[in-house]
Amino acid sequence: MVRVRFAPSPTGYLHIGSARTALFNWIYARRYGGKLLLRIEDTDKARSEGKFLDEILTDLKWLGINWDEEPIYQSRRFDVYREAALGLVKSGKAYRDGEAYIFRVEKSRTIKFNDMIHGEIAVNTDEIKDQVLIKSDGSPAYNFSCVIDDAYLKITHIIRGDDHLSNTPKQILFYEALGLKAPEFGHMPLIMGADGAKLSKRHGGIAVEEYKRDGFLPEALVNYLLLLGWSPGSDREVIPLAEAVKLFDIKGMTGVQAKFDLQKLRWMNGEYIAAMPAEGLLPLIKKMMSEAGKAAPSDDRLLKVIGLYKVRIKTLSEFMPMTDHFFGDEYSVEEKGVEKYISPSGGKDILREFALRLEKINDFSHTATEEVCRRMAEEKALKAGQIIHPTRVAISGKTTGAGVFEMMEVLGKEKVLERMRSSAA
């Protein structure tokens, strides 16, 4: 049975690159009916914190990545590592240097392994110095503890980033010395910024928690991470996770570094938001409003607003700034819009005239208000935009947004006339 693992370190939040590693391990396990295991690399007791681990596990679940079996914690296995190192010392394959345990690297050997992504890789041991097994403070070295734990978990395939490629020949030496069968290795290209530089804050958020907070949907983020180094074929870009599992083949991954494009991610997130029913977005929007200290209106009213704007936003965090005029009279106003459409001679006259005509109708549906606008434009020899633009600014404070007549229908006749007259005063 295929057994893969993800090994987060609870010294910070879940990095977007680590999330991608977890995702591909999960997909590989599900594709072949295997299991994904978790190993918590918390040997750095000074920097490891429970709050980071909680957030990492929460973010994995948020992304739809579940694991099999209980996680193991390296901080609880120091005795296991020391016993294994002591065994290598007794066999002459390692030696003591004070409190440290050091592995003897045999020179002039060539270590070969067939990487699932890069193909055959060969490394001469003359390039590898003797390796620390146990540090002088009693903590295990990374490469040694990885081998001990992966053997314990019966890991069959290790899928990780290219930054671990140099660790692989060292770990193979440990597998051999311990009489263990090495798993298969696959090293994925790293995620870089759009400019080819190492991914950093200037390219966008680097932690999953940031994207979650900014209103990205997990389905969109997962979809985007899938395309960084792998393609489902046929130039497809929007692909559900369940379908990706059926199509995934690690041979389809390239060894070329993947570039993280925030704008492409925003586009994809917008596609997922637009495709989701307003009812599905409702609890997410209400949660964001609550966290921002904003009182949500009735579900019926909020659903109408979501229906108008879900095709216009790229992230959920854009919803409130765009729609604040629906939820109270304290909303942002684009002063340039006022100056352009209302302040010039005639702008206020148009608002007063349009308000007067709207007051006379009982049906305040978007079709009815649009008919009043079109008729007024024809009678006054105006372009419809000359009425629509000042009206939009008057009722929303903004120059862009949903269709002005649909906005008017949701706001209601009383509120629309009140704001139009106030702006025209």
C-alpha positions in Angstrom: 0.0 0.0 0.0 1.2 3.5 -0.8 2.1 5.4 2.3 3.2 9.1 2.1 3.7 11.7 4.7 3.6 15.4 5.3 6.0 16.8 8.0 5.1 20.3 9.1 7.2 22.2 11.6 5.1 24.2 14.2 7.5 27.2 14.2 5.2 29.3 12.1 2.1 29.3 10.0 1.5 26.9 7.1 3.6 28.2 4.2 1.9 28.2 0.8 4.7 26.0 -0.5 4.3 23.5 2.3 0.5 23.5 1.6 1.3 22.5 -2.0 3.6 19.7 -0.7 0.8 18.4 1.6 -1.7 18.6 -1.3 0.3 16.5 -3.7 1.1 13.9 -1.1 -2.7 13.8 -0.3 -3.6 13.4 -4.0 -1.0 10.7 -4.5 -2.3 8.8 -1.5 -5.9 9.1 -2.6 -5.1 8.3 -6.3 -3.6 4.9 -5.4 -5.8 4.0 -2.4 -3.0 4.7 0.1 -2.6 6.7 3.3 -1.3 10.1 4.2 0.5 10.3 7.5 1.6 13.4 9.6 4.9 13.8 11.3 5.2 16.9 13.5 8.8 18.1 13.3 8.9 19.9 16.7 12.5 19.1 17.7 13.2 22.9 18.0 11.6 23.3 21.4 12.4 27.0 21.7 10.6 27.9 18.5 7.8 25.3 18.3 4.5 26.6 19.6 1.1 24.9 20.0 -0.7 27.8 18.4 1.2 27.3 15.2 0.4 23.6 15.2 -3.3 24.2 15.8 -3.3 26.7 12.9 -1.5 24.3 10.6 -3.9 21.5 11.3 -6.8 23.8 10.9 -5.5 25.1 7.6 -5.0 21.6 6.2 -8.6 20.7 7.1 -9.8 24.0 5.5 -8.0 23.0 2.3 -9.7 19.7 2.3 -6.6 17.7 3.2 -7.3 15.0 5.8 -4.8 12.5 7.1 -4.9 8.9 8.2 -3.8 7.7 11.6 -2.6 9.8 14.6 0.3 12.1 14.0 3.7 11.3 15.5 5.7 14.0 17.3 9.5 14.0 17.0 9.9 15.7 20.3 8.6 12.6 22.0 11.0 10.2 20.2 14.4 11.4 21.2 15.2 8.1 22.9 14.4 6.3 19.7 16.8 8.4 17.7 19.6 8.0 20.4 19.2 4.3 20.5 19.4 4.0 16.7 22.5 6.2 16.7 24.1 4.2 19.5 23.6 1.0 17.4 25.5 2.6 14.5 28.3 3.5 16.8 28.5 0.0 18.1 28.6 -1.4 14.6 31.5 1.0 13.7 29.4 3.0 11.2 29.4 6.0 13.4 31.5 7.5 16.2 31.2 9.8 19.2 32.5 13.3 19.3 31.8 14.5 22.8 28.1 14.3 23.3 27.5 14.2 19.6 27.0 11.1 17.4 28.6 11.3 13.9 28.1 9.0 10.9 31.1 7.9 8.9 30.5 8.6 5.2 32.3 6.1 3.0 34.3 8.0 0.3 34.5 7.5 -3.4 31.1 6.0 -3.8 28.4 6.9 -6.2 24.9 7.0 -4.8 22.2 6.7 -7.5 18.5 7.0 -7.2 15.6 7.3 -9.7 13.7 10.5 -8.8 10.0 10.2 -9.8 10.1 13.7 -11.3 13.7 14.3 -12.3 14.8 10.9 -13.4 18.1 9.3 -12.4 20.3 11.3 -10.1 23.9 10.4 -9.1 26.0 11.9 -6.3 29.6 11.1 -5.3 30.1 10.7 -1.6 33.3 12.7 -1.9 30.9 15.6 -1.9 29.3 14.6 1.4 31.1 15.1 4.7 30.5 13.0 7.8 26.9 13.5 9.0 25.7 14.4 12.5 23.2 11.9 13.9 22.6 13.3 17.3 23.7 16.9 18.2 25.7 17.7 21.3 22.5 19.0 23.0 20.8 15.6 22.6 18.5 16.6 19.7 18.5 14.6 16.5 19.8 15.9 13.2 17.1 16.5 10.6 18.2 13.9 8.1 18.6 11.1 10.6 15.3 11.6 12.5 13.5 11.7 9.1 14.9 8.3 8.1 14.1 6.7 11.5 10.5 8.1 11.4 9.8 7.3 7.8 10.9 3.7 8.4 8.7 3.6 11.5 5.7 4.9 9.5 6.5 2.5 6.7 6.6 5.3 4.2 6.8 4.0 0.6 7.0 7.3 -1.3 8.5 10.7 -0.3 7.2 13.7 -2.3 8.8 17.0 -1.3 10.3 20.1 -2.7 13.6 20.4 -4.6 15.2 22.1 -1.6 15.4 18.6 -0.1 17.2 17.1 -3.1 20.6 17.4 -1.5 19.3 15.6 1.6 18.3 12.5 -0.3 21.7 10.8 -0.9 22.6 11.4 2.8 19.3 9.8 3.9 19.9 6.9 1.5 23.3 6.3 3.3 21.3 6.0 6.6 18.8 3.6 5.2 21.7 1.4 4.0 23.5 1.6 7.3 20.3 0.7 9.2 19.5 -2.2 6.9 16.3 -0.5 5.7 14.7 -0.3 2.3 14.7 3.3 1.1 11.4 4.7 -0.2 10.9 6.2 -3.7 11.7 9.9 -3.9 10.0 12.6 -6.0 11.2 16.2 -5.7 8.9 18.9 -6.9 10.0 22.2 -8.4 9.8 25.1 -5.9 7.3 27.9 -6.0 8.9 31.1 -7.1 7.6 34.7 -7.4 6.3 35.8 -10.8 9.7 37.6 -11.3 11.6 34.3 -10.7 12.9 35.3 -7.3 12.2 33.3 -4.1 8.6 33.6 -3.0 8.3 36.4 -0.4 5.9 38.9 1.0 6.3 41.2 -2.0 4.7 38.6 -4.2 1.7 38.3 -2.0 0.9 36.3 1.1 3.2 33.4 1.9 1.0 31.7 4.5 -2.3 29.9 4.0 -3.8 31.8 6.9 -3.4 35.1 5.0 -5.3 33.8 2.0 -8.0 32.4 4.3 -8.3 35.8 6.1 -8.4 37.7 2.8 -11.4 35.8 1.5 -10.0 33.2 -0.8 -12.0 30.1 -1.1 -10.2 26.8 -0.3 -11.4 25.2 -3.5 -9.8 28.0 -5.5 -6.5 28.0 -3.6 -6.2 24.2 -3.9 -7.0 24.4 -7.7 -4.3 27.0 -8.2 -1.7 25.1 -6.2 -2.5 22.0 -8.3 -1.4 23.9 -11.4 2.0 24.9 -10.0 4.0 22.1 -11.6 1.3 19.8 -12.8 -1.4 20.0 -15.5 -4.5 17.9 -16.0 -4.1 18.3 -19.7 -6.2 20.0 -22.4 -5.1 23.4 -21.1 -7.8 23.1 -18.4 -7.4 25.5 -15.5 -10.5 25.1 -13.3 -10.6 21.6 -12.0 -12.3 20.2 -8.9 -10.1 18.4 -6.4 -12.1 15.1 -6.7 -11.5 15.1 -10.4 -7.8 15.9 -10.0 -7.4 12.9 -7.9 -8.7 10.7 -10.7 -6.4 12.3 -13.3 -3.2 12.7 -11.3 0.0 11.2 -12.5 3.2 12.3 -10.9 4.9 11.7 -14.3 2.9 14.7 -15.4 4.9 17.0 -13.1 7.7 19.0 -14.6 11.1 19.8 -13.1 10.7 23.5 -14.0 10.2 25.9 -11.1 6.6 27.1 -10.8 5.9 30.8 -10.7 3.3 32.1 -8.2 1.0 34.7 -9.9 -1.3 36.4 -7.4 -3.4 37.9 -10.2 -4.0 34.5 -11.7 -5.0 33.2 -8.2 -7.4 36.2 -7.8 -8.9 35.4 -11.2 -9.4 31.8 -10.3 -10.9 32.7 -6.9 -13.3 35.0 -8.7 -14.4 32.2 -11.0 -15.2 30.0 -8.0 -17.0 32.8 -6.2 -19.1 33.5 -9.3 -20.0 29.9 -9.7 -21.0 29.3 -6.1 -24.7 29.8 -5.2 -25.4 32.9 -3.1 -26.7 30.5 -0.4 -23.2 28.9 -0.3 -21.5 32.2 0.1 -24.0 33.5 2.8 -22.4 32.0 5.9 -18.9 33.0 4.7 -20.0 36.6 4.1 -21.8 36.7 7.5 -18.7 35.4 9.2 -16.5 38.1 7.7 -19.0 40.8 8.6 -19.1 39.6 12.1 -15.3 39.5 12.4 -15.3 43.1 11.1 -17.8 44.2 13.7 -20.5 44.8 11.1 -24.1 43.8 11.8 -25.5 41.6 9.0 -29.0 42.3 7.7 -31.6 39.7 7.2 -30.5 36.7 5.2 -33.0 37.5 2.5 -31.6 41.0 2.0 -28.0 39.8 2.2 -28.7 37.1 -0.3 -29.9 39.7 -2.8 -26.8 41.8 -2.4 -24.5 38.7 -2.7 -26.4 37.8 -5.9 -25.6 41.2 -7.3 -21.9 41.2 -6.4 -20.6 37.7 -6.4 -19.7 38.1 -10.1 -17.9 41.3 -9.4 -15.5 40.3 -6.6 -12.3 38.4 -6.7 -12.1 37.8 -2.9 -14.7 37.8 -0.2 -12.9 40.6 1.5 -13.8 42.9 -1.4 -17.5 42.4 -0.6 -17.9 44.7 2.3 -16.1 47.8 0.8 -18.1 47.4 -2.4 -21.5 47.0 -0.7 -21.3 49.1 2.5 -24.0 51.4 1.2 -26.6 48.6 1.5 -26.1 48.2 5.2 -26.4 51.7 6.6 -25.9 55.4 5.9 -22.2 55.4 7.0 -20.5 54.4 3.8 -17.5 55.4 1.7 -17.9 58.1 -0.9 -15.8 58.7 -3.9 -15.3 62.4 -3.9 -14.0 62.4 -7.5 -17.3 60.8 -8.5 -19.3 63.5 -6.8 -17.2 66.2 -8.5 -17.6 64.5 -11.9 -21.2 63.5 -12.0 -23.1 65.6 -9.4 -21.3 68.9 -8.8 -21.2 70.1 -12.4 -24.1 72.3 -13.6 -27.1 70.1 -14.4 -26.1 67.1 -12.3 -28.3 68.0 -9.4 -31.1 69.1 -11.6 -31.1 65.6 -13.2 -31.2 63.9 -9.8 -34.1 66.1 -8.7 -36.1 65.3 -11.9 -35.4 61.6 -11.8 -36.3 61.4 -8.1 -39.6 63.2 -8.9 -40.5 60.7 -11.5 -39.5 57.7 -9.4 -41.7 59.0 -6.6 -44.8 58.6 -8.8 -44.4 54.9 -9.4 -45.5 52.1 -7.1 -43.6 49.3 -8.8 -40.0 49.8 -7.8 -38.5 46.8 -9.6 -35.4 47.2 -11.6 -37.3 46.9 -14.9 -39.8 49.6 -13.8 -37.1 52.1 -12.6 -35.1 51.5 -15.8 -38.1 52.3 -17.9 -38.6 55.6 -16.1 -34.9 56.4 -16.7 -35.1 55.6 -20.4 -38.3 57.6 -20.9 -36.8 60.6 -19.1 -33.6 60.4 -21.3 -35.7 60.4 -24.4 -37.9 63.2 -23.3 -35.0 65.4 -22.1 -32.7 64.5 -25.1 -30.2 63.0 -22.6 -28.0 59.9 -22.8 -29.0 57.3 -20.3 -25.6 57.5 -18.7 -26.2 61.2 -17.8 -28.9 60.0 -15.5 -27.4 56.7 -14.4 -23.9 58.0 -13.3 -25.1 60.7 -10.9 -27.8 58.4 -9.5 -25.2 55.7 -8.8 -23.0 58.1 -7.0 -25.9 59.5 -5.1 -27.3 56.2 -3.8 -24.0 54.3 -3.3 -21.2 56.9 -3.1 -19.4 54.9 -5.8 -18.8 55.2 -9.6 -18.8 51.4 -10.2 -20.8 48.4 -8.9 -23.8 46.4 -9.7 -26.4 47.5 -12.1 -27.9 50.8 -10.8 -31.5 49.7 -11.2 -30.8 46.4 -9.5 -29.2 48.4 -6.7 -32.2 50.6 -6.4 -34.6 47.6 -6.2 -32.6 46.2 -3.2 -32.2 49.5 -1.4 -35.9 50.3 -1.7 -37.8 53.3 -2.9 -37.7 55.3 0.4 -33.9 55.0 0.8 -33.2 55.7 -2.9 -35.3 58.9 -2.9 -33.8 60.1 0.4 -30.2 59.7 -0.9 -30.9 61.3 -4.3 -32.6 64.3 -2.8 -29.8 64.7 -0.2 -27.2 64.7 -2.9 -29.2 67.1 -5.1 -29.6 69.6 -2.2 
